[in-house]
Amino acid sequence: MTLPVAVLVSGTGSNLQSIIEHIEAGRIDARITAVVSNKADALALDRARKHGLPARVLPHGDFPDRAAFDAALLAAVRESGARAVVLAGFMRLLAPEFIAAFRERILNIHPALLPSFPGIRGQADAAAYGVTIAGATVHFVDEKMDNGPIVIQAAVPALPDDDAASLAARILAMEHRIYPQALAWLAAGRLRVEGRKVRLAPARGGGDAAEAGARAAEGAAYLVNPPLEAGFF
Ligand code: GAR
């Protein structure tokens, strides 16, 4: 059954765009019931409207306190009929009541290899620290920031001349691939949370696809950066 999802945004919405395109191409069995932004000028809202999706602004500054904002957000998501929530560059922490209402049904993307570099400056912190491998993480949301069980991660090289912007762009390109994949798995009912681990069930009737996936994983099982030189592979 097609999964109804709400997408919460605050900014550019490039992850939203990627998800919309994968849904429209039939690669994710989901439909977006609402796109909700806490910022009125979020480009993500235009992207949603362009694709005929219901877009709504709930400016957090209009509410007397955090609890009131979160209650309105939860109401908007529920009214839309969503059964899962995707945080796509949504820069607010969700209240425990919201998380409890959609336990193990809220996904977030973070532009770092968690548990390294949580918070709002993931890419800048990684670039400043001097890591040689950076990346992105899709995880289920729990009560702690950037903490829930991990669904998928992608690694990219971080280069000595990277600044926050150049590293963020390299990471973002991978975000656009792993977020739709994670949502496709959730929509297909293939994710099961066991403590901190997320188990991915094989695709139904997709023996060949699963096998192809395993073969691909063998070929790209690791990323070493800077690359190993002859004699060290
Ligand atoms: C993405 O890089 C996402 O990982 C990050 O915000 C950007 C949103 O881009 N999220 C966080 O930093 C959450 N802590 P987008 O609006 O173009 O999808």
Residues whose N, C-alpha, C, O or C-beta is under 5 A from the ligand:
A	BS01	GAR	G11 T12 G13 S14 N15 L16 A88 G89 F90 I109 H110 P111 G119 I120
